[in-house]
Amino acid sequence: MFVKRMDYELDRRIVDTFMNNNFTNWMGFDGQKVNNWNIWINTNILMTSLLTVNDTKRLDVIKRAVMSADNWLDWYGEDGGDDEGPEYWYQAAGRFIQFLYYMSSASGHQMDWSSKPIVKSIGDYIYKMHINGDYFVNFADADAKYVPEPTLVYRFGQLFNNTVMKQFAAYLYDLAGKENILLGDSYRSDQRFHQFYLIMNAYQSLKSEVPKAPQPLESWFPDLQVITLRSEEGSAKGLFLGAKAGINNGSHSHNDIGNFVLYVNGLPALIDVGVGNYDKDTFGPHRYDIWTMQSKWHNTPTINGVQQKAGDQYMARNVTYNKTSAEFEADIAGAYPKEAQVKSWVRKLTFNREANSVTLSENYSLDKFVEPFKVHFMTILNKSSDDQKNGDLVLEDKSVKLTM
């Protein structure tokens, strides 16, 4: 009796609702951009249909879930970059690999996506945005400290027989406290039974891998317009730079075109402050009244007293990365409203491994000068001293020293 009632309620509340409605905020059937809600919900729908829906109806449910999930995938660039930031990789790419796993399992493993470069790129994004330990490049609403679900990373490694991803999964497994991932932790407070099943399914394989963070020398995401650079491949020694251009209307986005973070020996120096606790204003009309969303609380300039604005029209132009000279350049003038009176503002970041330095240059043209511009730098370091002769500002704490 209990099972029949449970099946009835799942069918009435979940499956029928899914089949008979077009939820424009996440299904994507009207061509609008969708975020992690899409693949997260579709994965849950798929799992529900496989476990409870009768055969005559199941194929229709699966077909609709696949078509909706494809709408989510359409918004990804070929570089696999996630504009919601690494912390949301779990709810986007992580749910995606679950979706593919369930489809493959249900088909007796006749379905195979290992020939799809976009799928691999979506997985690889997470290790390319890794800095050191539990630090990741955190643009948008993502936090800087985060441990992705190791078994989901491992699933990508399995699908492509990718040793790099498998070893990175083992590295994350160690970071997460090994067997603690079976119980959930501060990073996975929403542990679900199906996630527990996936963890147990990969548990033994994960333990046998050699833990290793790849820490690539550089990773360029031309579609996302994000670059990461470090001094030494496979190491946190020296400097790490993460910078972005993009658009001020991505999912969970902040007004942060031209923002960058800088780490020294794997520890934060210049930072992205992230986001506070979500409340009624976070996703409402007053989102950009919240200080963490505003450009003056990022490592970006305020021009003629005017900050960046949010919207589809506020975007970077002429974004390039020169691999030979390790120069990332973007005209960020398009991020500002007309009140800023700015024609162009070309921000260039040059990463010099030999000198162990990063050079920031601003080349700008104004329609009108109203007041001196301000370049903001967010840091967790303390001001140590000023070198008036050389114009240096020294920031440091017990572990990090940065001369600007």
C-alpha positions in Angstrom: 0.0 0.0 0.0 2.8 2.4 0.9 4.7 1.8 -2.3 1.5 2.3 -4.4 0.8 5.6 -2.7 4.4 6.7 -3.1 4.3 5.9 -6.8 0.9 7.7 -7.1 2.2 10.9 -5.4 5.5 11.0 -7.4 3.5 10.6 -10.6 1.0 13.3 -9.6 3.3 15.8 -8.1 6.5 15.3 -10.1 6.0 13.5 -13.4 2.6 14.9 -14.5 3.6 18.4 -13.5 6.8 18.0 -15.5 5.0 16.6 -18.6 2.1 19.1 -18.6 3.8 22.4 -17.9 6.4 24.6 -19.6 8.4 26.2 -16.8 10.1 29.0 -18.7 12.5 29.8 -15.9 14.4 26.5 -16.3 13.2 24.2 -19.1 14.6 26.4 -21.9 12.0 25.4 -24.5 11.4 29.0 -25.5 15.1 29.6 -26.3 15.9 31.5 -23.1 19.2 31.0 -21.2 18.9 28.5 -18.4 21.3 27.7 -15.5 22.0 24.8 -13.2 18.3 24.5 -12.2 17.7 22.9 -15.6 20.2 20.0 -15.4 19.7 19.6 -11.7 15.9 19.2 -12.0 16.1 17.1 -15.2 18.5 14.7 -13.5 16.0 14.2 -10.6 13.2 13.8 -13.1 15.2 11.2 -15.0 16.0 9.3 -11.9 12.3 9.4 -10.8 11.1 8.1 -14.2 13.6 5.3 -14.2 12.6 4.1 -10.7 8.9 4.6 -10.7 7.2 5.3 -14.0 5.6 2.5 -16.0 7.1 1.5 -19.3 4.4 3.0 -21.5 5.0 6.5 -20.1 8.7 6.3 -19.2 10.0 6.9 -22.7 8.0 10.1 -23.1 9.3 11.4 -19.7 12.9 10.6 -20.6 12.5 12.2 -24.1 11.3 15.4 -22.6 14.0 15.5 -19.9 16.7 14.9 -22.6 15.3 17.7 -24.8 15.2 20.1 -21.9 18.7 19.1 -20.7 19.9 19.7 -24.3 18.7 23.3 -24.0 21.0 23.7 -21.0 23.9 22.2 -22.9 23.3 24.6 -25.8 24.4 27.5 -23.7 27.8 26.1 -23.0 30.8 27.3 -25.1 33.2 24.7 -26.5 35.6 25.6 -23.7 33.3 24.1 -21.2 33.4 27.1 -18.9 30.7 27.6 -16.3 29.8 31.3 -15.8 28.3 30.4 -12.4 31.8 29.7 -11.0 33.5 26.5 -9.7 31.2 26.1 -6.7 28.3 25.7 -9.0 30.1 23.0 -11.0 28.6 20.5 -8.5 25.1 21.6 -9.4 25.7 22.0 -13.1 28.5 19.7 -14.5 28.1 17.4 -11.5 24.4 16.9 -12.2 25.2 16.5 -15.9 27.5 13.6 -15.3 24.9 12.0 -13.1 22.4 12.4 -15.9 24.7 10.7 -18.4 25.5 8.0 -15.9 21.8 7.2 -15.4 21.1 7.2 -19.1 24.1 4.9 -19.8 23.1 2.6 -17.0 19.5 2.4 -18.1 20.6 1.6 -21.7 22.8 -1.3 -20.6 25.8 1.0 -21.3 24.9 1.2 -25.0 25.0 5.0 -24.7 28.4 6.5 -24.8 29.4 10.2 -24.7 33.2 9.7 -24.7 33.5 11.0 -28.2 32.0 14.4 -27.3 34.7 17.1 -26.7 32.2 19.5 -25.0 31.4 16.9 -22.3 35.1 16.5 -21.6 35.6 20.2 -21.5 32.7 20.7 -19.0 34.5 18.2 -16.7 38.0 19.6 -17.2 36.9 23.1 -16.2 36.9 22.2 -12.5 40.6 21.3 -12.3 41.6 24.2 -14.5 40.0 26.6 -12.1 41.7 25.0 -9.1 44.4 27.0 -7.3 45.6 25.0 -4.4 44.1 22.9 -1.6 40.5 23.9 -1.3 41.0 27.3 -3.0 39.4 27.8 -6.4 39.0 30.9 -8.7 35.7 32.3 -7.4 33.9 34.7 -9.8 30.2 35.3 -9.5 28.4 33.9 -6.5 31.0 31.2 -5.9 33.0 30.9 -2.7 36.8 30.8 -2.8 37.0 27.7 -0.6 35.3 24.6 -1.8 35.8 20.9 -2.3 33.9 19.5 -5.4 32.3 16.1 -5.0 35.2 13.7 -5.7 33.0 10.9 -7.1 31.5 13.2 -9.7 35.0 14.3 -10.8 35.9 10.7 -10.9 32.9 9.9 -13.2 34.3 12.3 -15.8 37.6 10.6 -15.4 36.0 7.2 -16.0 34.0 8.3 -19.0 37.1 9.6 -20.8 39.6 7.2 -19.2 41.3 10.4 -18.1 44.0 9.8 -15.5 44.3 13.5 -14.7 40.6 13.7 -13.6 40.8 10.4 -11.7 43.9 11.5 -9.8 42.3 15.0 -9.1 39.3 13.2 -7.8 41.5 11.2 -5.4 43.2 14.5 -4.3 39.7 15.9 -3.5 38.8 12.7 -1.7 41.7 13.3 0.6 40.8 17.0 1.1 37.2 16.0 1.9 38.4 13.8 4.7 38.2 10.5 2.8 35.4 8.4 4.3 33.7 11.5 5.5 32.2 12.0 2.1 30.0 9.0 2.8 28.3 11.0 5.5 28.3 14.5 4.0 30.2 17.5 5.4 30.1 21.2 5.4 30.5 21.3 1.6 27.8 18.6 1.1 25.2 19.3 3.7 22.5 18.3 1.2 23.6 14.7 0.9 21.0 12.7 -0.9 20.4 8.9 -1.0 21.1 8.7 -4.7 24.4 10.6 -4.2 25.3 8.2 -1.5 24.7 5.4 -3.9 27.0 7.0 -6.5 29.7 7.5 -3.9 29.5 3.9 -2.7 29.6 2.8 -6.3 32.9 4.6 -7.0 34.4 4.3 -3.5 36.8 1.5 -4.0 38.1 2.8 -7.3 38.6 6.2 -5.9 40.7 4.9 -3.0 43.1 3.1 -5.4 44.0 6.3 -7.4 47.1 8.3 -6.7 46.0 11.7 -5.3 47.3 14.6 -7.5 46.2 18.1 -8.4 47.2 18.8 -12.0 47.6 22.6 -11.5 48.2 23.4 -15.2 50.5 26.2 -16.1 47.7 28.1 -17.9 44.1 27.6 -18.9 42.3 29.9 -21.4 38.5 29.8 -21.7 37.9 31.9 -24.9 34.1 31.6 -24.7 33.9 32.3 -21.0 36.7 34.9 -21.3 38.6 33.7 -18.3 42.3 33.0 -17.9 44.3 31.3 -15.2 48.1 31.4 -15.0 50.6 30.1 -12.5 54.4 30.3 -12.0 55.1 26.5 -12.0 53.0 23.7 -13.4 51.9 21.2 -10.8 52.8 23.5 -7.9 51.4 26.3 -5.8 54.8 28.0 -5.6 55.1 31.5 -6.8 52.1 33.4 -8.2 48.7 32.4 -9.4 46.5 34.8 -11.5 42.9 34.3 -12.4 41.2 37.1 -14.5 37.9 37.5 -16.4 36.2 39.7 -18.9 32.7 38.5 -20.0 29.3 40.0 -19.5 27.5 41.4 -16.5 24.4 39.3 -17.0 25.6 35.7 -16.5 23.8 33.4 -14.0 24.7 34.4 -10.5 26.8 37.2 -12.0 28.3 40.2 -10.3 29.3 43.5 -11.9 32.9 42.4 -12.2 34.2 42.7 -15.8 37.9 43.0 -15.7 38.2 41.5 -12.2 41.1 39.3 -11.2 42.4 37.4 -8.2 46.1 36.9 -7.2 47.5 34.2 -5.0 51.0 33.9 -3.6 52.4 30.4 -2.8 48.8 29.0 -2.9 47.4 31.6 -0.5 45.1 34.5 -1.2 46.5 38.1 -1.7 44.1 40.0 -4.0 40.7 38.4 -3.7 37.1 38.2 -4.9 35.0 38.7 -1.8 32.4 36.3 -3.1 28.8 36.5 -1.9 27.0 36.7 1.5 24.2 34.6 2.6 21.3 34.5 0.1 18.2 36.5 1.2 15.1 38.0 -0.3 17.1 40.6 -2.3 19.8 38.3 -3.7 17.7 37.3 -6.8 15.3 40.2 -6.8 15.3 43.7 -8.3 17.6 45.0 -5.5 20.4 42.4 -6.2 22.9 45.0 -7.2 22.2 47.2 -4.2 24.1 44.5 -2.3 27.7 45.6 -1.8 29.2 42.2 -2.8 27.6 42.5 -6.3 29.0 46.0 -7.0 32.1 46.7 -9.1 33.7 48.9 -6.5 34.0 45.9 -4.2 35.9 44.0 -6.9 39.4 44.6 -8.3 38.0 46.9 -11.0 38.0 50.7 -11.7 35.4 53.3 -10.9 35.4 55.7 -13.8 34.3 59.3 -13.4 32.6 58.2 -10.1 30.5 55.6 -11.9 30.4 51.9 -11.3 29.6 49.1 -13.7 26.0 48.1 -14.4 24.2 44.8 -14.9 22.5 43.8 -18.2 23.0 42.0 -21.5 24.4 45.2 -23.0 27.2 45.5 -20.4 30.1 43.4 -21.7 33.8 43.4 -22.5 35.1 44.0 -26.0 38.1 42.9 -27.9 39.1 40.2 -25.4 42.4 38.5 -26.2 45.0 36.2 -24.6 48.5 36.1 -26.0 50.1 32.8 -25.0 53.6 33.9 -26.0 53.7 37.0 -23.9 51.2 35.7 -21.3 49.1 38.9 -21.7 45.3 39.0 -21.1 43.7 42.1 -22.5 40.1 43.4 -22.6 38.3 46.7 -23.3 36.0 46.9 -20.3 34.4 50.3 -21.2 31.3 48.5 -22.3 30.7 47.4 -18.7 29.9 51.0 -17.7 26.8 53.2 -18.5 27.0 56.3 -20.6 27.3 58.4 -17.4 30.8 57.2 -17.0 31.8 59.1 -20.2 34.3 56.5 -21.2 35.1 55.6 -24.9 37.5 52.8 -24.2 39.3 51.3 -21.2 41.8 48.6 -22.1 42.9 46.7 -19.1 46.0 44.5 -19.6 47.4 41.9 -17.2 50.9 40.6 -18.0 52.2 37.5 -16.2 56.0 37.4 -15.9 57.2 34.0 -14.6 60.9 35.0 -14.6 60.3 38.1 -12.6 57.6 36.5 -10.5 55.4 39.5 -11.1 52.1 40.6 -12.6 51.8 43.9 -14.4 48.5 45.7 -14.6 48.2 48.5 -17.2 45.2 50.7 -18.0 44.9 52.5 -21.4 41.8 54.6 -21.6 40.0 57.3 -23.5 37.3 59.5 -22.0 34.5 61.5 -23.6 34.8 63.8 -20.7 36.8 64.1 -17.5 34.6 64.5 -14.4 36.8 63.2 -11.5 39.9 61.1 -11.0 39.3 57.4 -11.5 39.7 54.9 -8.7 41.2 51.4 -9.1 40.0 49.1 -6.3 42.0 46.3 -4.8 40.3 43.8 -2.4 42.7 42.0 -0.1 42.8 40.1 3.2 46.4 41.2 3.8 47.4 44.0 6.2 49.2 47.1 5.1 52.8 46.7 6.2 54.5 49.8 4.9 54.7 52.4 2.1 57.9 53.0 0.1 57.4 56.6 -0.7 60.6 56.7 -2.8 59.6 53.9 -5.1 55.9 54.3 -4.8 55.5 50.8 -3.5 52.7 49.5 -1.2 53.6 46.4 0.8 50.8 44.1 2.0 51.5 41.1 4.1 50.5 38.7 6.9 52.4 35.8 8.5 52.5 33.7 5.3 52.1 36.1 2.3 53.9 39.3 1.3 52.8 41.3 -1.7 54.6 44.4 -3.1 52.4 46.7 -5.3 
